[in-house]
Amino acid sequence: MRTLLDEVSQEEGITNLEISHEYLLCHLFYGMSGLTADEEKYVYQGSSHVDFLIWNKFSRMPVFGVEVDGFEYHQPGSEQSKRDALKDSVFRKAGLDLLRFSTKGSGEKTLLKQALKRHLGAGRS
């Protein structure tokens, strides 16, 4: 996925973004209010992270997150799917999109290009 993120950025001529891998949620959402007790517990446990965080390198503001979901571990009703729902909720409350890609999926390149254009076009870059 990192290679694909770099490739899409290069193809689209995007030079103002940085990509962080396995960025800890406790750093991203430190001091955030409005979380439920379960969300807060999830954010502040030491290992909760987003697979990739896309940043504006000049403003240092996050643009959106990317998750790569292994099909085997992200089945509906699994413990992982419950953690996914918590992460989705926290990102939504923070006003950040979280793109999810399945390891069995396809069309990731097109979806990434659309997300970058949507965010950069909305003045969030």
C-alpha positions in Angstrom: 0.0 0.0 0.0 2.9 2.4 0.8 4.2 1.9 -2.7 0.8 2.5 -4.2 0.4 5.7 -2.1 3.8 7.0 -3.3 3.0 6.0 -6.9 -0.4 7.8 -7.0 1.1 10.9 -5.4 3.8 11.0 -8.0 1.4 10.4 -10.9 -0.9 13.2 -9.7 2.0 15.6 -9.2 1.2 15.9 -5.5 4.3 17.2 -3.6 2.8 18.7 -0.4 1.8 15.5 1.3 3.7 13.2 3.6 2.8 9.6 4.5 3.3 8.2 8.0 3.1 4.4 8.6 1.4 3.0 11.7 0.7 6.3 13.3 -0.4 6.0 16.9 -4.0 7.2 17.6 -3.0 8.5 21.0 -0.7 11.0 19.3 -3.2 11.9 16.5 -6.2 12.4 18.8 -4.5 13.6 22.0 -6.8 15.7 24.1 -9.8 15.1 21.8 -13.1 15.6 23.5 -16.5 14.0 22.7 -15.3 10.4 22.7 -17.2 7.7 24.5 -15.5 5.8 27.2 -14.9 2.8 24.8 -13.4 5.1 22.2 -11.2 6.9 24.6 -9.9 3.5 26.0 -9.2 2.4 22.5 -7.4 5.5 21.4 -5.2 5.6 24.5 -4.2 2.0 24.6 -0.6 1.9 23.5 -0.9 -0.1 20.3 -3.9 1.5 18.5 -2.8 3.0 15.2 -3.8 3.9 11.7 -2.0 2.0 9.0 -1.2 5.1 7.0 -1.8 8.8 7.8 -1.6 11.3 5.0 -0.4 14.7 6.2 0.0 18.1 4.6 3.7 18.6 5.0 3.4 22.4 5.3 0.6 22.8 7.7 1.4 19.5 9.5 -2.4 18.8 9.5 -3.7 15.3 8.9 -5.6 15.0 5.6 -7.0 11.4 5.9 -6.2 7.9 7.1 -5.8 4.6 5.2 -6.4 1.2 6.6 -5.5 -2.1 4.9 -7.9 -4.8 6.3 -6.9 -8.4 6.1 -10.0 -10.3 5.0 -9.4 -13.1 7.5 -9.3 -10.8 10.6 -12.0 -8.3 9.7 -15.0 -10.6 9.4 -18.3 -9.1 10.6 -18.8 -9.7 14.4 -15.2 -10.4 15.1 -13.2 -8.5 17.8 -11.3 -6.8 15.0 -14.5 -5.6 13.4 -15.5 -4.1 16.8 -12.1 -2.2 17.0 -12.6 -1.1 13.4 -16.0 0.4 14.3 -14.3 2.3 17.2 -11.6 3.6 14.9 -14.1 4.6 12.3 -16.2 6.5 14.9 -13.2 8.4 16.3 -12.0 9.5 12.8 -15.6 10.6 12.0 -15.8 12.6 15.2 -12.5 14.2 14.3 -13.7 15.1 10.9 -11.2 12.9 9.1 -11.9 10.4 6.4 -10.6 6.9 6.9 -10.3 4.9 3.7 -10.5 1.1 4.1 -9.0 -1.3 1.6 -9.4 -5.1 1.8 -6.5 -7.3 1.0 -8.9 -9.1 -1.3 -10.1 -5.9 -3.0 -9.3 -4.2 -6.3 -9.5 -0.7 -7.6 -7.3 0.7 -4.8 -5.4 3.0 -7.2 -8.6 4.6 -8.5 -10.0 5.0 -5.0 -6.8 6.7 -3.8 -6.8 9.1 -6.7 -10.4 10.0 -6.0 -9.7 10.6 -2.3 -6.6 12.7 -3.0 -8.5 14.8 -5.6 -11.5 15.2 -3.2 -9.3 16.4 -0.3 -7.0 18.5 -2.3 -9.9 20.1 -4.2 -11.7 20.9 -0.9 -8.8 23.1 0.3 -7.8 20.6 2.9 -4.3 20.3 1.5 
